[in-house]
C-alpha cells in the first residue's frame, strides 16, 4: 500500500539517498577500506535525526573522535590483559549508555557506541587493521557532515521540526538501563572474540542497535522490527544483484542501483514514522551490504544470506541473556526499571 509522504519527508528522502551515494562514491573512487562507515554514517546522520544544525554536526564528529581515542586507550593499555580489557570495555560502554540517558547529546554517545563496538571488536584481530579502521571512521564522519551541510543547503527544510523531548527516567531506571546495556554490549564483545567471528560485522552491529531502547521490552520490539528489515534489505539487494548479473564491476551501474535501493528503503523508513523500525533496518542492511561486501571481484549473494541468518541468531541470543539480566536487576530497588 502506497503511503503519501509529507513535503518535509520527501526532502529527507532525497537527502538520505544522495548523502549515502556521496559517501559510497567517495570511498570506492578513492579505494578506501571499510566502506560500511561511508554508507551507514550518512544514514544515521540524515535518517535518524529529523533536523541538522551545527550542534549536531559537532556532536557527530566529536563522537567519532571519542571512539578513536577510546580505541587507542584500550589497544595501548589493556589489550595484553584480557580481564582488565573486559572491565575497561564494560566501563566505557556503561558511560556511553548513561550519557545517552542523562545528557542532551544522544547522537554523540549513540553513534560513538556503534563505532566503538565495531572498532574494538574487529580491530582486536590486527593492529594495522585497527589503524585503518580509525582513519576510515574519521574520514567517513567528516564526509558525512560535509555532505549533510551541502544537501541541507541544496534541499532545505521548508518548515521547522516540531517534537517533544522524551520523559526523563528516574535514578533507578537510569541505573537499570545503564547496567543492562553495558552488560549485554560487553557479553556481545566477549562472544564475538571467543568464537572468532570477525566476518560477522552485520550481526555485531545488530546486537548494539537493538539495545538502544535500553529496556528488555523495547529490545524485543526492536529485534522483531530489525529482523524484518534485514530480510527486506537482503531481498532487495539480491534482486539488484540479479538485475546487474555480470555487470557488478561497473561502478556507475552499482552506484545507480545503490541510489535506487536507498530511495526504496528510506521511503519505508520515513512513512513508518517510528524511528529505528523495519524501514531503518532495511536501509542500514543495504548500506552494510553495498559498503562493506560489494566489490568488482565478489557479489553480495552469499553475504546477504549469511547476514540474515547471523543477525537472527545473534539477536535471539542477546534477548535470552537480556531476559535474565533484566529479571535480576528488577529484584533491587536501586536498579528497578519500574521504580
C-alpha positions in Angstrom: 0.0 0.0 0.0 1.4 3.4 -1.0 1.5 6.0 1.7 1.7 9.6 0.8 4.7 11.4 2.1 4.8 14.9 3.6 6.8 17.6 1.8 9.4 17.5 4.6 9.7 13.7 4.3 10.3 13.9 0.6 13.2 16.3 1.2 14.6 13.9 3.8 14.3 11.1 1.4 16.4 12.9 -1.2 19.0 13.9 1.4 19.4 10.3 2.7 19.7 8.9 -0.9 22.2 11.5 -2.1 24.2 11.5 1.2 24.6 7.7 1.2 25.6 7.8 -2.5 28.1 10.5 -2.0 29.8 8.6 0.9 29.8 5.3 -1.2 31.2 7.1 -4.3 34.0 8.8 -2.3 35.0 5.5 -0.7 35.0 3.5 -3.9 36.7 6.1 -6.1 39.5 6.6 -3.5 39.7 2.9 -2.9 39.4 3.3 0.9 38.7 0.3 3.1 35.7 -0.2 5.4 33.1 1.3 3.1 30.4 0.4 5.7 31.3 3.6 7.6 30.9 5.7 4.5 27.4 4.4 3.7 25.9 3.9 7.2 27.1 7.2 8.8 25.1 9.3 6.4 22.1 7.1 7.1 22.5 7.7 10.8 23.0 11.4 10.4 20.3 12.1 7.8 17.9 9.3 8.6 17.7 9.1 12.4 17.8 12.8 13.1 14.9 14.9 11.8 16.9 18.1 11.9 20.5 19.1 11.3 22.5 22.0 12.7 26.0 23.0 13.8 25.5 21.4 17.3 24.6 18.0 15.8 27.4 18.2 13.3 29.9 18.8 16.1 28.3 16.0 18.2 28.7 13.5 15.3 32.4 14.4 14.6 33.2 14.5 18.3 31.6 11.1 18.8 33.9 9.7 16.1 37.0 11.3 17.8 36.0 10.0 21.2 35.6 6.4 19.8 39.0 6.7 18.2 40.6 7.8 21.5 38.8 5.1 23.4 40.0 2.5 20.8 43.6 3.8 21.2 43.5 3.6 25.0 42.1 0.1 25.0 44.6 -1.2 22.4 47.6 0.5 24.1 47.0 -0.2 27.8 44.5 -3.1 28.1 45.0 -5.5 25.1 47.7 -7.7 26.8 45.4 -8.2 29.8 42.1 -9.8 28.9 40.4 -9.4 32.3 41.3 -5.8 32.5 40.2 -5.3 28.9 36.7 -6.7 29.7 36.3 -4.4 32.7 37.5 -1.4 30.8 35.1 -2.1 27.9 32.2 -2.6 30.4 33.1 0.8 32.0 33.3 2.6 28.6 30.0 1.0 27.3 28.4 1.9 30.6 29.1 5.6 30.5 28.0 5.7 26.8 24.6 4.4 27.8 24.4 6.6 30.9 25.2 9.7 29.0 22.7 8.7 26.3 20.1 8.8 29.1 21.2 11.8 31.2 22.5 14.3 28.7 21.1 16.1 25.7 23.9 14.8 23.4 22.2 11.5 22.5 23.5 11.4 18.9 27.2 11.8 20.0 27.1 9.0 22.5 24.9 6.7 20.5 26.9 7.0 17.2 30.1 6.7 19.2 28.8 3.5 20.8 28.2 1.8 17.5 31.5 3.0 16.1 33.5 1.9 19.2 31.9 -1.6 19.4 32.9 -2.1 15.7 36.4 -0.7 16.1 37.2 -2.7 19.3 35.8 -5.9 18.0 37.4 -6.1 14.6 40.4 -4.0 15.4 41.4 -6.5 18.0 42.5 -9.0 15.4 45.2 -6.9 13.8 46.9 -3.6 15.0 47.3 -2.4 11.4 43.6 -3.1 10.7 42.7 -1.1 13.8 44.6 1.9 12.5 42.9 1.7 9.1 39.5 1.5 10.8 40.1 4.6 12.9 41.2 6.6 9.8 38.2 5.3 7.8 35.9 6.3 10.7 37.3 9.9 10.8 37.1 10.3 7.1 33.5 8.9 7.0 32.4 11.2 9.8 33.9 14.3 8.1 32.5 13.4 4.7 29.0 12.7 6.2 28.9 16.0 7.9 30.2 17.9 4.9 27.6 16.2 2.6 24.8 16.9 5.1 25.7 20.6 5.1 25.7 20.6 1.2 22.4 18.7 1.0 20.6 20.8 3.6 21.7 23.9 1.6 20.5 22.4 -1.7 17.4 20.7 -0.3 16.4 22.8 2.7 13.6 22.2 5.1 10.5 24.4 4.4 9.0 24.2 7.9 10.6 23.8 11.4 10.6 20.4 13.1 8.0 20.1 15.9 8.8 17.5 18.5 8.8 17.0 22.3 11.7 15.6 24.3 11.2 12.1 25.9 10.3 11.9 29.6 13.3 11.8 32.0 13.9 8.4 33.6 14.2 8.0 37.4 17.5 7.3 39.1 16.6 3.6 39.4 15.7 3.4 35.7 19.0 5.1 34.7 20.9 2.5 36.8 18.9 -0.4 35.3 19.3 0.7 31.7 22.9 1.5 32.1 23.8 -1.8 33.6 21.6 -3.7 31.2 23.1 -2.1 28.1 26.7 -2.3 29.3 26.4 -5.9 30.3 24.8 -7.0 27.0 27.3 -5.0 24.9 30.2 -6.4 26.8 28.9 -10.0 26.6 28.4 -9.5 22.8 32.0 -8.4 22.5 33.2 -11.4 24.5 31.2 -13.9 22.4 32.4 -12.5 19.1 36.0 -12.6 20.4 35.8 -16.1 21.8 34.3 -17.6 18.6 36.5 -15.5 16.3 33.5 -14.0 14.4 35.5 -11.4 12.6 33.4 -11.8 9.4 30.1 -11.1 11.2 30.0 -7.3 11.1 26.3 -7.2 10.4 25.4 -9.4 13.4 27.7 -7.4 15.7 26.1 -4.1 14.7 22.6 -5.5 15.1 23.3 -6.6 18.7 24.2 -3.0 19.5 21.3 -1.3 17.7 18.6 -3.4 19.4 20.0 -2.2 22.8 19.1 1.5 22.1 15.6 1.3 23.6 17.6 0.4 26.8 14.8 -1.8 28.2 14.1 -5.5 27.7 10.6 -5.0 26.3 12.0 -2.3 24.0 14.7 -4.6 22.8 12.2 -7.3 21.9 10.2 -4.9 19.7 13.4 -3.5 18.2 14.7 -7.1 17.4 11.4 -8.0 15.7 11.5 -4.9 13.5 15.1 -5.3 12.7 14.8 -8.9 11.7 12.0 -8.0 9.2 14.1 -5.0 8.0 17.1 -7.2 7.4 15.0 -9.7 5.5 13.6 -7.0 3.3 17.0 -5.3 2.8 18.7 -8.6 1.9 15.9 -9.5 -0.6 16.1 -6.1 -2.3 19.9 -6.4 -2.5 19.6 -9.9 -4.1 17.1 -8.6 -6.7 19.6 -5.8 -7.7 22.3 -8.5 -7.8 20.2 -10.5 -10.3 19.5 -7.4 -12.4 23.2 -6.5 -12.7 24.4 -10.0 -13.0 27.9 -9.8 -14.7 27.9 -6.0 -14.6 28.6 -6.0 -10.9 32.0 -4.5 -11.5 30.6 -1.4 -13.3 30.9 1.4 -10.8 28.3 3.7 -12.4 25.6 0.9 -12.5 26.4 -0.2 -9.0 26.1 3.4 -7.8 22.8 3.9 -9.5 21.5 0.6 -8.0 22.6 1.8 -4.6 20.7 5.1 -5.0 17.5 3.2 -6.1 17.6 0.7 -3.2 18.3 3.5 -0.7 15.4 5.5 -2.1 13.1 2.5 -1.7 14.2 1.6 1.9 14.4 5.2 3.0 10.8 5.7 1.8 9.6 2.8 4.1 11.7 4.2 6.9 10.1 7.6 6.7 6.5 6.6 6.2 6.8 4.2 9.1 7.5 7.2 11.3 8.8 5.1 14.2 12.5 5.8 14.4 14.6 2.7 14.2 11.9 0.4 12.8 11.6 -2.1 9.9 12.4 0.5 7.3 15.6 1.7 9.0 16.7 -2.0 9.4 16.3 -2.5 5.7 18.1 0.8 5.0 21.2 0.0 7.1 21.2 -3.5 5.6 21.6 -2.0 2.2 24.4 0.3 3.5 26.3 -2.6 5.0 26.0 -4.9 2.1 27.0 -2.3 -0.5 29.6 -0.5 1.6 31.4 -3.5 3.1 30.9 -6.5 0.9 30.2 -5.5 -2.7 33.4 -5.3 -4.8 34.2 -6.0 -8.5 35.5 -9.4 -7.5 32.7 -10.5 -5.2 29.0 -10.2 -5.2 26.5 -10.0 -2.3 24.5 -13.2 -2.8 26.3 -15.2 -0.1 26.8 -12.3 2.2 23.1 -11.4 2.1 22.1 -14.9 3.1 24.8 -15.1 5.8 23.9 -11.7 7.1 20.2 -12.6 7.6 21.0 -15.9 9.4 23.8 -14.5 11.6 21.7 -11.5 12.6 18.7 -13.6 13.7 20.9 -15.9 15.8 22.8 -13.0 17.4 19.7 -11.1 18.3 18.0 -14.2 19.7 21.0 -14.9 22.0 21.1 -11.3 23.2 17.4 -11.3 24.1 17.7 -14.6 26.0 20.5 -13.1 28.1 18.7 -9.8 28.4 15.7 -11.5 30.0 17.9 -12.9 32.8 19.7 -9.7 33.5 16.5 -7.6 33.4 14.9 -10.0 35.8 17.8 -9.9 38.3 18.1 -6.1 38.1 14.4 -5.6 38.9 14.9 -7.5 42.1 16.7 -4.5 43.6 15.2 -1.1 44.4 18.2 0.8 43.2 18.0 -0.9 39.7 14.3 -1.5 39.4 13.1 -0.3 36.0 9.6 0.2 37.3 10.5 2.2 40.3 
